[in-house]
Amino acid sequence: MDVLSPLALSGPELRRHARRSPDLRGRRIGVLDNSKPNADVLLGRVAELLAERAGAGPIRTWRKPGASRPAANLAEVLAASDVLLTGSAD
């Protein structure tokens, strides 16, 4: 019988958070829609609220071919966005 331990062999790697801007005014908002039902509605509305309430914008949207498929154009998405919204919705 093999007994497996759920404990990690080493501790977690510590990483610093990315630097954050003090405000979103004028920041380009990218929306990466994962193609799940209602993801476009949820992420689009959050982007609109960021533009409206925080002065962010413009908003640009990309759509993945499916939720389980990788984004083929990730370099383009990152280059065109200061703030990126992505996630899951059903």
N, C-alpha and C positions, 0 to 999 in steps of 0.2 A: 504494500500500500504506500502510495506517495502522499505526503502531507505538505500542502502548499501554504506558505505564510502570506497574508494579505499586506504585510508591512513592506514598505519600500526599502530597497537596499541602500539608498542614500537620501539625504534631505532634499526638500524642494529647492529648485534654483531660484534665487531672488533676482528680480528684474525691476528696474525703475519704470515708473509710468511715463508715458510720452508727455512732453511739455504741453500744457494747456494754455490757450489764449484767455485773457481775462474777459473778453466779450466776443460775441459772434457777429458784430456789425460788419457787413460787407463780405463775410466769409461765404465761399461757394459751397452749396449743399449738394452732395451726391446722394442719390437714393439707389441702392442695389436691391431690386426686387427679386426675391428668390422663387417666384412663380407659384407660391402656395396661395390657396384661396384667400382673398382679402388682404394679402400683404401689400399690394399696391395702394389700397385704400388707406390702411393704417399708416404706412411709411409716408405716403404722399401728404396725409393730413398733418403728421408731425413736422414734416418739412415746411408746410405752409405756415404752421404756428411759429416755427423758428424764424421764418422770414418776417412774419407779422409782428411778433412780440420782441424779438431780439435784433431785428434789423439785418438778419442774414439774407443771403441770396446772391446770385441767382440759383435756381434749383435745376438740376439735371438728373435724369433717371435712366438707368440701365436695367435690363431684365435678363436673368439667367434662364437657360433653356429648361431648367427643372430644379426642384429643391435639392435633389441629391447630386446634381451635376455641378462641377466647378465653374467659376466665372472665367471664361477664356480671355476676357479683356480687362483683367484686374489692374494691369499697369496703367491703362487708359483711365480707368475709374479713379485710381488713386491720384494720378497726375492732374485730373480735372476737379478734384474735390479738396476743400479744406476741412470739411466735416462730412463724415460718411454715415448714413443710416442704412442698416440692414438688419434683417431679423426674420422671424417666423410668425405667421398668423394663419388662423383657420377660421 
